[in-house]
Each structure stands twice: as structure tokens, then as C-alpha cells.
Amino acid sequence: MTIAATLSMPTAQRRAWTPALLLLGAGLGLFGAAFAEEVGAAIDTWERSTAYNHCWLVLPVAIWLGWTRLGRLAGLRPAPSALLALLAIGPACAWLAAERLGIMEGRQLAALALAEVLVLAVLGWRICRVLAAPLVYLVFLVPFGAFLVPALQHVTARMITVGLQIFGIPHYVDDLVIEIPAGVFLVAEACAGLRFFIAALAFGTLYALVMFRSPWRRLAVLGLALVVPVLANGARALGIVLLGHHLGSAEAAAADHLIYGWAFFSVVILLLVLAGLPFRQDGEVAHPPPPLPPAAPRGATALAAAAGLAAALGLLAPGLMAAMGGNGVAQATALPAPLIAPEGCATAAGGGLRCAETSVTARLVLFSPRANWSAVAAERRRLAGEDDEDVTFGVADSAGSWRARQSSRRPETVAVASWLGGHIAGDGLRSRAEQAWNSLSGGGGRPVVALVTLRTEAGAAGAAGQLRDRALLRLVLEAQQHGLAQRAAQLSQHQ
């Protein structure tokens, strides 16, 4: 409901809307301040990651969806309900759990849910039912889905492998590295198709809401928006490899492939739109539900109680966490870490290694026992760097499992691993839950992150050099089971 629409209302109806909108605006402002970290993290992701650049359009689109429904609000008045405000208990508990588990997307979704409960409590069920589409569409403000990247990478690599088998092209596959006679192809994070997947889901949802009325047709559109981008991205990646095979050069085929990918994706979306047009229902006359008896007028006391309770429950979670002292990010400490030299390498100054034209260094980062896992994950990302064109792969040895990243822009390969309570720890829910319990109970050790960095002289770069660096990294990490890995495990047992 806009200010202009409010002013054009009859006096009695305007008197019902004005205080509700004022209280709603004040409550949303308080939530914006309380959840500033979540808002800032979302905006940073929109700006930094090409997979979420479209999120800048979500709020304008949601406002437009709401504007198209203004006519259906005629005759409706806010019906504040303190009972509906109690629905904030669930998102508040979810926010607390996500904060201790270190899941920023969970915190953002919970904060958004708290804001929507505030809208529901202040305006009432009938108005929110009319505005259900724009309220639901706001979920795309949250940059979710990054956890799908490894799975999408492997699906893409598998589709390429199957395609090469069908076309009878000789190939060798090592996890996400595919080698054919024309050269080496790396299925990097940018090749996973997350940017296509998330954008297609957001567009498909909008298309379903605008063009269709039947729930089944809307679900069918959403299903296609989930499946088609994955298949299309696999076909695109296979096409690049086939082009490299026919050109005789992997590098020539891969040049500017991300730009071509957006053009290919645009064509796929256009075909989906055209396929859905024969079944559109936007021109049909919508049959509104039978009118309900007008809601009983609610006084200022009911409005204040509903808004106050919803706001209080929403602010309780961040207030409680602030009283507990936050997540202890500032208490991380970096320590030098000497390395054991494997065969073919020599010890260098500062405890590092020199392996021909490659230098190897390492360090350990110790966290406060009260830190949540988001601090650990953020430090791992900072140490390893973030570039979705890098190649990521796992290195398993007798000491545990390392996650490695090979830069596409410089001759550098890094590997990181985490320990907690004396054992190797990943970024899954088990490690997050264990540290969440440790941070609350004050026992169980502390998180420790180990970083190993290989830097090769620029002249030794190239596909062959990258393969050699990956082999060297495995050799170095295997030699650290009684050195770096053992020390990290010991430090993670002490507070």
C-alpha cells in the first residue's frame, strides 16, 4: 500500500492503514539495524559474485508484484494479531541455530522470515494472502545455493565424460580435470553453472507467478527452471570440449567461454519462455475467492501489542547472542608452521621448502573456543582466495582430507584443512554442530586451520605445470602426517 494510495482512501480506511504502516516501517527499520551484518553480507555477495548480480533486481520486482495487486486490497483493513506474532519464535530459534552453526544463508533466511512475520502480525492474514507472491519472491534476496557448486561441478564433469564416450574421443579424467589429445580442460567453479541455475530459478518463479494461475502449472515451470539449466550447462561445457577437439587446442576453445555461456543461457531461457506461452493463463479472468465478512476493527492497543511482540521476539535472538560475546572472530591467532621435506625438496629459511622452481610455505591459524564455524569458514576462504575460475579439488592422505585450489590467474596452489578436538574437520553440519556445542559449553577444544601454499615461477606455468604442481602438493601433504597435521591436531585439543 503506497502513500498515494493511502491518501486516496476514505478517511475511515486511511485511519486504519496509517498507524499500521508507520509501526511497520519502524519495526522494519529496527530489524535492519539489528540484522545489519546479514544485510551487509548479502549486499557484498550481490556485488562480488556474478552468480547473484540479479539479486539487485529482486526488490524492485517484488514491489512491482505488490503494485499489481493493489486493486485487490480495496476494502481491506489491517487486522493486527499478537497471536500471529508468536510465529516469530520459530525463525528466532532458527537464527540462533544458524548463528552458532556458522551458516550465513540460514541467518539471512531467518531474518527475512522475522521481517515477514512482522508484516503478517501488523497487517493480518487477509492482506498478506493478497501479497503472498511478492512476499515469497523476496526469498531471492538471500544469496543461497553456493553449497551446490561441488555437486554441480561433478554433474558437469560427468556429462562431459559421457559425451566424450558417445563421440568416441579418447580422454582421461582425474576428478574435475579432463584431458583429451587437444589439451586439458578444468571444470572450475565458474563451469558449475550456479549463476545460470540461480538466475533461471528466480526468472522461472517470476514467470510462473505472472503467467500462470494453476498451482500445477506453476510447479511444472519451477521444475523446468531447476532441471533445464543443469542440463543446458552440461551441454554447453561438452560443446566447449568438442570445439577444442576439432580446433586442436583446448585454450582456444575455452577462451571467453563464460561470455558465450551467457549467450547460450539467454537462448535457453528464451526457448523456455516460448514453450510456456501456449499454456499461459495471464489473460484469463481470475475468479476471486468468495468475499469474507469484514474483519472487526482493531484498536491501537491490538496494533501496538502485535507490532511490539513481533519486534521483541525478532530482536531477542541477536540481543541474546550479543550478550554472549559474539563469535570471537578477533581472537584468531596465526602461527608459523615448519614443514617436513619430502624427497626432491629441501628445507628453506623460515621452515618452508624449496622444490626445484617451486617454493612451499605453511601456517596455522588458531581460533577462540567460542568462535562459531562461520569464522573458520571465512578464514579458509580468505586464505585460499576466492575466484570461481580457479580449479578446486580434494587431496586425501593418511592425515585427513585437504581442500585445494589452483589459481587461474597466477602460478599458485593452496591447500587448507581444519581440525577440531584432535581430528580433521570439514565444513559440514557435523563439524559446525560440534563447534556450536563447544562454544556454548566451553569445552571440547578449538578450531585450527592449516594452510599450505605452493608458488611456482611464472615461466613454469601452463597446463603441464599445473598438473605437476598438483602432484607435488600431494607429495608435500603426505609428508606432513607426523609434522604439520600432527601439530594442528594437538593444538585443536587445547583451549
LUMZADREN-373039 format. One record per residue (C-alpha): x negated, y, z negated; residue in three letters; chain. Coordinates in nm, 4 decimals. Layout:
REM residues N
X,Y,Z,r,c
X,Y,Z,ALA,A
...
REM end
This chain:
REM residues 495
X,Y,Z,r,c
0.0000,0.0000,0.0000,MET,A
-0.1671,0.3221,0.1172,THR,A
-0.1413,0.6668,-0.0434,ILE,A
0.0542,0.7950,0.2583,ALA,A
0.2961,0.5045,0.2355,ALA,A
0.3344,0.5650,-0.1353,THR,A
0.4145,0.9346,-0.0844,LEU,A
0.6823,0.8499,0.1755,SER,A
0.8685,0.6231,-0.0658,MET,A
1.1802,0.7169,-0.2548,PRO,A
1.1000,0.8792,-0.5872,THR,A
1.2028,0.5793,-0.7996,ALA,A
0.9933,0.3366,-0.5980,GLN,A
0.6959,0.5749,-0.5949,ARG,A
0.7116,0.5990,-0.9721,ARG,A
0.6804,0.2203,-0.9888,ALA,A
0.3844,0.1993,-0.7478,TRP,A
0.1705,0.4958,-0.8548,THR,A
0.0689,0.3834,-1.2067,PRO,A
0.0162,0.0267,-1.0849,ALA,A
-0.2201,0.1400,-0.8082,LEU,A
-0.4069,0.3717,-1.0454,LEU,A
-0.4594,0.0953,-1.3010,LEU,A
-0.5547,-0.1496,-1.0278,LEU,A
-0.8144,0.0924,-0.8913,GLY,A
-0.9585,0.1490,-1.2380,ALA,A
-0.9770,-0.2240,-1.3052,GLY,A
-1.1479,-0.2966,-0.9746,LEU,A
-1.3957,-0.0183,-1.0495,GLY,A
-1.4803,-0.1805,-1.3836,LEU,A
-1.5265,-0.5156,-1.2124,PHE,A
-1.7536,-0.3537,-0.9537,GLY,A
-1.9779,-0.2230,-1.2315,ALA,A
-1.9721,-0.5468,-1.4326,ALA,A
-2.0475,-0.7647,-1.1306,PHE,A
-2.2899,-0.5242,-0.9631,ALA,A
-2.5541,-0.7977,-0.9386,GLU,A
-2.3177,-1.0218,-0.7423,GLU,A
-2.2135,-0.7356,-0.5142,VAL,A
-2.5749,-0.6303,-0.4584,GLY,A
-2.6856,-0.9860,-0.3808,ALA,A
-2.4047,-1.0249,-0.1266,ALA,A
-2.4856,-0.6964,0.0494,ILE,A
-2.8556,-0.7844,0.0562,ASP,A
-2.7718,-1.1159,0.2234,THR,A
-2.5452,-0.9476,0.4786,TRP,A
-2.8286,-0.7136,0.5702,GLU,A
-3.1137,-0.9648,0.5633,ARG,A
-2.9651,-1.2800,0.7156,SER,A
-2.8321,-1.2913,1.0707,THR,A
-2.6012,-1.5733,0.9603,ALA,A
-2.3994,-1.3225,0.7559,TYR,A
-2.4179,-0.9965,0.9531,ASN,A
-2.0499,-1.0445,1.0386,HIS,A
-1.9595,-1.0034,0.6688,CYS,A
-1.9722,-0.6263,0.7189,TRP,A
-1.6517,-0.6645,0.9218,LEU,A
-1.4602,-0.8751,0.6683,VAL,A
-1.3297,-0.5900,0.4520,LEU,A
-1.2080,-0.3798,0.7497,PRO,A
-1.0396,-0.6891,0.8958,VAL,A
-0.8707,-0.7664,0.5618,ALA,A
-0.7499,-0.4049,0.5380,ILE,A
-0.6070,-0.4330,0.8901,TRP,A
-0.4317,-0.7590,0.7998,LEU,A
-0.2797,-0.5848,0.4989,GLY,A
-0.1749,-0.2856,0.7097,TRP,A
0.0171,-0.5103,0.9500,THR,A
0.2183,-0.6391,0.6537,ARG,A
0.3179,-0.3023,0.5058,LEU,A
0.6672,-0.3285,0.6513,GLY,A
0.7314,-0.6447,0.4513,ARG,A
0.6558,-0.4571,0.1292,LEU,A
0.9549,-0.2281,0.1745,ALA,A
1.1878,-0.2635,-0.1191,GLY,A
0.9324,-0.4480,-0.3319,LEU,A
0.8048,-0.3063,-0.6571,ARG,A
0.5099,-0.4108,-0.8721,PRO,A
0.6087,-0.6730,-1.1261,ALA,A
0.3141,-0.6877,-1.3695,PRO,A
0.2812,-1.0042,-1.5723,SER,A
0.0489,-1.0733,-1.8638,ALA,A
0.1222,-1.4425,-1.8121,LEU,A
-0.0312,-1.4280,-1.4640,LEU,A
-0.3335,-1.2515,-1.6141,ALA,A
-0.4112,-1.5721,-1.8057,LEU,A
-0.5115,-1.7242,-1.4707,LEU,A
-0.8371,-1.5293,-1.5143,ALA,A
-0.9518,-1.7850,-1.7722,ILE,A
-1.0425,-2.0367,-1.5009,GLY,A
-1.2581,-1.8032,-1.2870,PRO,A
-1.4201,-1.6593,-1.6004,ALA,A
-1.5271,-2.0071,-1.7120,CYS,A
-1.6402,-2.0845,-1.3565,ALA,A
-1.8534,-1.7680,-1.3569,TRP,A
-2.0184,-1.8697,-1.6840,LEU,A
-2.0939,-2.2164,-1.5470,ALA,A
-2.2280,-2.0770,-1.2181,ALA,A
-2.4457,-1.8259,-1.4041,GLU,A
-2.6099,-2.0926,-1.6183,ARG,A
-2.6412,-2.3289,-1.3206,LEU,A
-2.8020,-2.0507,-1.1191,GLY,A
-2.5549,-2.0612,-0.8284,ILE,A
-2.5105,-1.7057,-0.6997,MET,A
-2.2433,-1.8050,-0.4471,GLU,A
-2.0436,-1.9554,-0.7346,GLY,A
-2.0757,-1.6340,-0.9340,ARG,A
-1.9633,-1.4295,-0.6341,GLN,A
-1.6634,-1.6527,-0.5645,LEU,A
-1.5650,-1.6418,-0.9325,ALA,A
-1.5989,-1.2613,-0.9415,ALA,A
-1.3812,-1.2339,-0.6298,LEU,A
-1.1239,-1.4665,-0.7880,ALA,A
-1.1178,-1.2496,-1.1021,LEU,A
-1.0525,-0.9408,-0.8897,ALA,A
-0.7677,-1.1162,-0.7103,GLU,A
-0.6173,-1.2324,-1.0401,VAL,A
-0.6210,-0.8671,-1.1467,LEU,A
-0.4301,-0.7783,-0.8281,VAL,A
-0.1843,-1.0611,-0.8955,LEU,A
-0.1321,-0.9632,-1.2599,ALA,A
-0.0727,-0.5955,-1.1792,VAL,A
0.1352,-0.6238,-0.8603,LEU,A
0.3114,-0.9521,-0.9243,GLY,A
0.3677,-1.2732,-0.7338,TRP,A
0.6075,-1.1404,-0.4679,ARG,A
0.3764,-0.8667,-0.3406,ILE,A
0.0721,-1.0943,-0.3459,CYS,A
0.2641,-1.3530,-0.1470,ARG,A
0.3164,-1.0942,0.1270,VAL,A
-0.0534,-1.0005,0.1099,LEU,A
-0.1769,-1.3599,0.0871,ALA,A
-0.3542,-1.3540,0.4264,ALA,A
-0.5774,-1.0502,0.3600,PRO,A
-0.6461,-1.1640,0.0040,LEU,A
-0.7546,-1.5087,0.1231,VAL,A
-0.9630,-1.3642,0.4066,TYR,A
-1.1715,-1.1732,0.1522,LEU,A
-1.3431,-1.5034,0.0665,VAL,A
-1.5666,-1.4410,0.3685,PHE,A
-1.7231,-1.1513,0.1781,LEU,A
-1.9162,-1.4208,-0.0084,VAL,A
-2.2201,-1.5393,0.1932,PRO,A
-2.1681,-1.9098,0.1275,PHE,A
-2.2873,-2.2124,0.3225,GLY,A
-2.6678,-2.1849,0.3068,ALA,A
-2.6787,-2.5240,0.1330,PHE,A
-2.5581,-2.6779,0.4614,LEU,A
-2.8752,-2.5806,0.6520,VAL,A
-3.0762,-2.9024,0.5864,PRO,A
-2.7787,-3.1199,0.6834,ALA,A
-2.7143,-2.9138,0.9970,LEU,A
-3.0831,-2.9367,1.0896,GLN,A
-3.0730,-3.3156,1.0709,HIS,A
-2.7456,-3.3324,1.2661,VAL,A
-2.9029,-3.1165,1.5376,THR,A
-3.2191,-3.3279,1.5439,ALA,A
-3.0107,-3.6440,1.5640,ARG,A
-2.8063,-3.5096,1.8560,MET,A
-3.1275,-3.4181,2.0390,ILE,A
-3.2665,-3.7673,1.9779,THR,A
-2.9510,-3.9367,2.1067,VAL,A
-2.9513,-3.7120,2.4125,GLY,A
-3.3144,-3.7927,2.4911,LEU,A
-3.2360,-4.1626,2.4617,GLN,A
-2.9431,-4.1263,2.7020,ILE,A
-3.1549,-3.9388,2.9574,PHE,A
-3.4434,-4.1829,2.9159,GLY,A
-3.7005,-3.9190,2.8192,ILE,A
-3.9882,-4.0592,2.6098,PRO,A
-4.0082,-3.8916,2.2718,HIS,A
-4.1460,-3.9194,1.9211,TYR,A
-3.9516,-3.7949,1.6184,VAL,A
-4.1022,-3.7065,1.2797,ASP,A
-3.8201,-3.5750,1.0620,ASP,A
-3.7434,-3.2376,1.2264,LEU,A
-4.0348,-3.2440,1.4700,VAL,A
-3.9559,-3.3806,1.8175,ILE,A
-4.2388,-3.4399,2.0635,GLU,A
-4.1915,-3.5078,2.4351,ILE,A
-4.4545,-3.5097,2.7134,PRO,A
-4.3834,-3.1394,2.7790,ALA,A
-4.4667,-3.0373,2.4222,GLY,A
-4.3457,-3.0206,2.0629,VAL,A
-4.0062,-2.8878,1.9532,PHE,A
-3.9390,-2.7934,1.5913,LEU,A
-3.5828,-2.7903,1.4570,VAL,A
-3.6240,-2.4833,1.2373,ALA,A
-3.3583,-2.3386,1.0061,GLU,A
-3.2572,-2.0975,1.2831,ALA,A
-3.1844,-2.4007,1.5034,CYS,A
-2.9431,-2.5478,1.2481,ALA,A
-2.6601,-2.3325,1.3808,GLY,A
-2.5469,-2.1943,1.0439,LEU,A
-2.4995,-1.8475,1.1934,ARG,A
-2.2708,-1.9949,1.4609,PHE,A
-2.0896,-2.2163,1.2110,PHE,A
-2.0056,-1.9418,0.9579,ILE,A
-1.9143,-1.6842,1.2233,ALA,A
-1.6904,-1.9366,1.4007,ALA,A
-1.5159,-2.0238,1.0737,LEU,A
-1.4491,-1.6557,0.9970,ALA,A
-1.3243,-1.5901,1.3508,PHE,A
-1.1199,-1.9113,1.3563,GLY,A
-0.9485,-1.8165,1.0308,THR,A
-0.8594,-1.4727,1.1671,LEU,A
-0.7375,-1.6261,1.4939,TYR,A
-0.5225,-1.8761,1.3043,ALA,A
-0.3691,-1.6064,1.0815,LEU,A
-0.2893,-1.3699,1.3680,VAL,A
-0.1846,-1.6035,1.6499,MET,A
-0.0037,-1.8876,1.4724,PHE,A
0.2775,-1.9299,1.2204,ARG,A
0.2859,-2.3076,1.1737,SER,A
0.0605,-2.4347,0.8916,PRO,A
-0.0286,-2.7391,1.1021,TRP,A
-0.1410,-2.5301,1.3977,ARG,A
-0.3451,-2.3104,1.1673,ARG,A
-0.5105,-2.6173,1.0157,LEU,A
-0.5841,-2.7505,1.3648,ALA,A
-0.7561,-2.4231,1.4572,VAL,A
-0.9622,-2.4324,1.1376,LEU,A
-1.0592,-2.7929,1.2090,GLY,A
-1.1819,-2.6966,1.5551,LEU,A
-1.3673,-2.3993,1.4060,ALA,A
-1.5530,-2.6430,1.1792,LEU,A
-1.6358,-2.9132,1.4340,VAL,A
-1.6903,-2.7350,1.7661,VAL,A
-1.9780,-2.5054,1.6517,PRO,A
-2.1745,-2.8049,1.5202,VAL,A
-2.1314,-2.9999,1.8438,LEU,A
-2.1983,-2.6920,2.0562,ALA,A
-2.5171,-2.6120,1.8660,ASN,A
-2.6421,-2.9678,1.9144,GLY,A
-2.5682,-2.9441,2.2869,ALA,A
-2.7491,-2.6089,2.3035,ARG,A
-3.0571,-2.7494,2.1293,ALA,A
-3.0580,-3.0554,2.3555,LEU,A
-3.0316,-2.8271,2.6578,GLY,A
-3.3427,-2.6376,2.5468,ILE,A
-3.5392,-2.9618,2.5118,VAL,A
-3.4193,-3.0837,2.8531,LEU,A
-3.5162,-2.7489,3.0043,LEU,A
-3.8615,-2.7834,2.8515,GLY,A
-3.8893,-3.1321,3.0003,HIS,A
-3.8056,-3.0071,3.3503,HIS,A
-4.0253,-2.6958,3.3202,LEU,A
-4.3099,-2.8992,3.1777,GLY,A
-4.3544,-2.6508,2.8924,SER,A
-4.1862,-2.6570,2.5521,ALA,A
-4.2929,-2.2996,2.4750,GLU,A
-4.1432,-2.1615,2.7973,ALA,A
-3.8095,-2.3292,2.7293,ALA,A
-3.7967,-2.2169,2.3653,ALA,A
-3.8728,-1.8504,2.4412,ALA,A
-3.5799,-1.6263,2.3401,ASP,A
-3.3632,-1.9342,2.2801,HIS,A
-3.1847,-1.7664,1.9875,LEU,A
-3.0689,-1.4829,2.2133,ILE,A
-2.9467,-1.7345,2.4703,TYR,A
-2.7832,-1.9212,2.1826,GLY,A
-2.5584,-1.6253,2.1001,TRP,A
-2.4548,-1.6007,2.4660,ALA,A
-2.3754,-1.9730,2.4676,PHE,A
-2.1852,-1.9403,2.1397,PHE,A
-1.9817,-1.6487,2.2776,SER,A
-1.8779,-1.8623,2.5737,VAL,A
-1.7758,-2.1465,2.3393,VAL,A
-1.5632,-1.9109,2.1271,ILE,A
-1.4012,-1.7685,2.4405,LEU,A
-1.3112,-2.1192,2.5571,LEU,A
-1.1592,-2.1952,2.2145,LEU,A
-0.9512,-1.8778,2.2330,VAL,A
-0.8284,-1.9646,2.5824,LEU,A
-0.7469,-2.3201,2.4723,ALA,A
-0.5305,-2.1884,2.1897,GLY,A
-0.3379,-1.9276,2.3897,LEU,A
-0.0765,-2.1704,2.5325,PRO,A
0.0227,-2.2614,2.1751,PHE,A
0.0302,-1.9090,2.0311,ARG,A
0.3202,-1.8073,1.8101,GLN,A
0.2458,-1.4395,1.7516,ASP,A
0.5258,-1.3377,1.9892,GLY,A
0.7892,-1.5394,1.8052,GLU,A
1.0243,-1.3613,1.5711,VAL,A
0.9202,-1.4511,1.2202,ALA,A
1.2048,-1.5745,1.0055,HIS,A
1.1551,-1.4214,0.6626,PRO,A
1.2475,-1.6264,0.3589,PRO,A
1.5896,-1.5539,0.2109,PRO,A
1.5774,-1.2351,0.0037,PRO,A
1.5218,-1.2847,-0.3638,LEU,A
1.7127,-1.0856,-0.6231,PRO,A
1.5230,-0.7672,-0.7076,PRO,A
1.2750,-0.8027,-0.9879,ALA,A
1.3659,-0.6438,-1.3145,ALA,A
1.1831,-0.3125,-1.3629,PRO,A
0.8749,-0.3446,-1.5828,ARG,A
0.7783,-0.0666,-1.8178,GLY,A
0.4433,0.0953,-1.8848,ALA,A
0.3791,-0.1458,-2.1713,THR,A
0.4074,-0.4529,-1.9475,ALA,A
0.1830,-0.2904,-1.6867,LEU,A
-0.0821,-0.1955,-1.9407,ALA,A
-0.0706,-0.5405,-2.1006,ALA,A
-0.1112,-0.7212,-1.7680,ALA,A
-0.3932,-0.4978,-1.6426,ALA,A
-0.5680,-0.4893,-1.9797,GLY,A
-0.5568,-0.8652,-2.0324,LEU,A
-0.6760,-0.9450,-1.6794,ALA,A
-0.9592,-0.6923,-1.7076,ALA,A
-1.0596,-0.8103,-2.0553,ALA,A
-1.0740,-1.1758,-1.9524,LEU,A
-1.2719,-1.0858,-1.6416,GLY,A
-1.5239,-0.8728,-1.8310,LEU,A
-1.5619,-1.1246,-2.1117,LEU,A
-1.7881,-1.3580,-1.9127,ALA,A
-2.0599,-1.1071,-1.8100,PRO,A
-2.0361,-0.9450,-2.1523,GLY,A
-2.0977,-1.2763,-2.3249,LEU,A
-2.3954,-1.3525,-2.1014,MET,A
-2.5431,-1.0067,-2.1613,ALA,A
-2.5149,-1.0662,-2.5363,ALA,A
-2.7093,-1.3918,-2.4938,MET,A
-3.0014,-1.2029,-2.3421,GLY,A
-2.9613,-1.2579,-1.9664,GLY,A
-3.1555,-1.5174,-1.7698,ASN,A
-3.5149,-1.4468,-1.8737,GLY,A
-3.6453,-1.3757,-1.5233,VAL,A
-3.9003,-1.1231,-1.6528,ALA,A
-4.0704,-1.3854,-1.8694,GLN,A
-4.2178,-1.5863,-1.5791,ALA,A
-4.5976,-1.6232,-1.6022,THR,A
-4.8373,-1.7119,-1.3182,ALA,A
-5.1450,-1.9259,-1.3887,LEU,A
-5.4379,-2.0204,-1.1640,PRO,A
-5.4474,-2.3886,-1.0707,ALA,A
-5.7700,-2.5643,-0.9653,PRO,A
-5.7325,-2.8347,-0.7023,LEU,A
-5.8908,-3.1775,-0.6642,ILE,A
-6.0728,-3.2013,-0.3309,ALA,A
-5.9686,-3.4921,-0.1061,PRO,A
-6.2040,-3.6481,0.1462,GLU,A
-6.3133,-3.3931,0.4058,GLY,A
-6.2644,-3.0913,0.1773,CYS,A
-6.4946,-2.9074,-0.0612,ALA,A
-6.4228,-2.7084,-0.3762,THR,A
-6.4326,-2.3311,-0.3206,ALA,A
-6.4577,-2.0347,-0.5551,ALA,A
-6.1623,-1.9902,-0.7889,GLY,A
-6.0653,-2.3578,-0.7839,GLY,A
-5.9415,-2.3589,-0.4248,GLY,A
-6.0514,-2.5825,-0.1387,LEU,A
-6.2194,-2.5381,0.1965,ARG,A
-6.1243,-2.7930,0.4619,CYS,A
-6.3053,-2.7027,0.7870,ALA,A
-6.1382,-2.3791,0.9058,GLU,A
-5.8535,-2.4095,0.6529,THR,A
-5.8525,-2.2663,0.3002,SER,A
-5.6257,-2.4126,0.0320,VAL,A
-5.5166,-2.2356,-0.2884,THR,A
-5.2689,-2.3157,-0.5645,ALA,A
-5.0988,-2.1604,-0.8640,ARG,A
-4.8423,-2.2441,-1.1293,LEU,A
-4.5507,-2.0286,-1.2456,VAL,A
-4.4090,-2.0883,-1.5945,LEU,A
-4.0574,-1.9751,-1.6845,PHE,A
-3.8895,-1.8987,-2.0119,SER,A
-3.6959,-2.1924,-2.1601,PRO,A
-3.3904,-1.9624,-2.1492,ARG,A
-3.4206,-1.8944,-1.7750,ALA,A
-3.1426,-2.0188,-1.5532,ASN,A
-3.2194,-2.2068,-1.2334,TRP,A
-3.1463,-1.9096,-1.0087,SER,A
-3.4698,-1.7538,-1.1365,ALA,A
-3.6575,-2.0722,-1.0439,VAL,A
-3.4970,-2.0962,-0.7001,ALA,A
-3.5594,-1.7262,-0.6324,ALA,A
-3.9270,-1.7627,-0.7231,GLU,A
-3.9586,-2.0665,-0.4980,ARG,A
-3.8106,-1.8689,-0.2096,ARG,A
-4.0376,-1.5723,-0.2817,ARG,A
-4.3497,-1.7865,-0.2967,LEU,A
-4.2671,-1.9860,0.0151,ALA,A
-4.1303,-1.6922,0.2126,GLY,A
-3.8008,-1.6763,0.3987,GLU,A
-3.7864,-1.6906,0.7758,ASP,A
-3.5209,-1.9020,0.9430,ASP,A
-3.7544,-1.9664,1.2370,GLU,A
-4.0037,-2.1457,1.0105,ASP,A
-4.0232,-2.5244,1.0074,VAL,A
-3.9203,-2.6859,0.6788,THR,A
-3.9996,-3.0439,0.5839,PHE,A
-4.0419,-3.2667,0.2828,GLY,A
-4.3624,-3.4238,0.1562,VAL,A
-4.3189,-3.7221,-0.0742,ALA,A
-4.6158,-3.8564,-0.2678,ASP,A
-4.6739,-4.0617,-0.5800,SER,A
-4.6338,-3.7495,-0.7964,ALA,A
-4.2957,-3.6484,-0.6617,GLY,A
-4.1356,-3.4580,-0.3763,SER,A
-4.2549,-3.1259,-0.2356,TRP,A
-4.0665,-2.8894,-0.0059,ARG,A
-4.2914,-2.7400,0.2604,ALA,A
-4.2503,-2.4506,0.5015,ARG,A
-4.4687,-2.3820,0.8037,GLN,A
-4.4661,-2.0241,0.9256,SER,A
-4.3723,-1.9493,1.2852,SER,A
-4.5464,-1.6107,1.2760,ARG,A
-4.8802,-1.6796,1.1091,ARG,A
-5.1104,-1.9816,1.0612,PRO,A
-4.9868,-2.0613,0.7106,GLU,A
-4.8217,-2.3631,0.5499,THR,A
-4.6902,-2.3641,0.1935,VAL,A
-4.5525,-2.6371,-0.0316,ALA,A
-4.3589,-2.5860,-0.3541,VAL,A
-4.2321,-2.8236,-0.6202,ALA,A
-4.0654,-2.7793,-0.9584,SER,A
-4.0996,-2.9671,-1.2862,TRP,A
-3.8684,-2.9695,-1.5852,LEU,A
-3.9113,-3.1614,-1.9084,GLY,A
-4.2094,-3.3555,-1.7747,GLY,A
-4.0522,-3.4762,-1.4486,HIS,A
-4.0157,-3.3482,-1.0939,ILE,A
-3.7012,-3.1408,-1.0403,ALA,A
-3.5191,-3.0382,-0.7247,GLY,A
-3.2647,-2.7651,-0.6621,ASP,A
-2.9653,-2.9953,-0.7054,GLY,A
-2.6945,-2.9873,-0.9690,LEU,A
-2.8753,-3.2346,-1.1939,ARG,A
-3.1757,-3.0058,-1.2454,SER,A
-2.9547,-2.6998,-1.2743,ARG,A
-2.7322,-2.8650,-1.5345,ALA,A
-3.0327,-2.9881,-1.7342,GLU,A
-3.1854,-2.6402,-1.7476,GLN,A
-2.8468,-2.4847,-1.8268,ALA,A
-2.8250,-2.7100,-2.1314,TRP,A
-3.1867,-2.6327,-2.2261,ASN,A
-3.1224,-2.2584,-2.2039,SER,A
-2.8261,-2.2883,-2.4391,LEU,A
-2.9668,-2.5446,-2.6834,SER,A
-3.3235,-2.4115,-2.6950,GLY,A
-3.4874,-2.7492,-2.6295,GLY,A
-3.5951,-2.9813,-2.3505,GLY,A
-3.8938,-2.7985,-2.2065,GLY,A
-3.9249,-2.5239,-1.9485,ARG,A
-3.9219,-2.4940,-1.5671,PRO,A
-4.2598,-2.4882,-1.3926,VAL,A
-4.3127,-2.4192,-1.0216,VAL,A
-4.6282,-2.5252,-0.8356,ALA,A
-4.7352,-2.3628,-0.5092,LEU,A
-4.9967,-2.4909,-0.2634,VAL,A
-5.0899,-2.2668,0.0320,THR,A
-5.2867,-2.3603,0.3450,LEU,A
-5.4241,-2.0764,0.5584,ARG,A
-5.5882,-2.1576,0.8893,THR,A
-5.7985,-1.9306,1.1047,GLU,A
-5.5899,-1.7739,1.3823,ALA,A
-5.7876,-1.9459,1.6544,GLY,A
-5.6772,-2.2852,1.5232,ALA,A
-5.3051,-2.2124,1.5567,ALA,A
-5.0669,-2.3715,1.8074,GLY,A
-4.8580,-2.6875,1.8104,ALA,A
-5.1593,-2.9155,1.7716,ALA,A
-5.2901,-2.7043,1.4851,GLY,A
-4.9527,-2.7146,1.3111,GLN,A
-4.9409,-3.0941,1.3314,LEU,A
-5.2936,-3.1113,1.1917,ARG,A
-5.2051,-2.8725,0.9061,ASP,A
-4.9055,-3.0865,0.8094,ARG,A
-5.1291,-3.3932,0.7933,ALA,A
-5.3848,-3.2005,0.5859,LEU,A
-5.1136,-3.0790,0.3494,LEU,A
-5.0018,-3.4368,0.2842,ARG,A
-5.3636,-3.5373,0.2158,LEU,A
-5.4174,-3.2491,-0.0285,VAL,A
-5.0919,-3.3084,-0.2164,LEU,A
-5.1599,-3.6809,-0.2519,GLU,A
-5.4922,-3.5974,-0.4191,ALA,A
-5.3211,-3.3815,-0.6848,GLN,A
-5.1269,-3.6537,-0.8673,GLN,A
-5.3835,-3.6510,-1.1508,HIS,A
-5.4552,-3.2788,-1.1241,GLY,A
-5.2064,-3.0099,-1.0304,LEU,A
-4.8975,-3.2310,-1.0545,ALA,A
-5.0022,-3.3771,-1.3888,GLN,A
-5.0737,-3.0326,-1.5348,ARG,A
-4.7385,-2.8971,-1.4140,ALA,A
-4.5577,-3.1918,-1.5730,ALA,A
-4.7379,-3.1367,-1.9041,GLN,A
-4.6658,-2.7626,-1.9106,LEU,A
-4.2972,-2.8257,-1.8393,SER,A
-4.2699,-3.0278,-2.1620,GLN,A
-4.3787,-2.7398,-2.3867,HIS,A
-4.1928,-2.4216,-2.4750,GLN,A
REM end
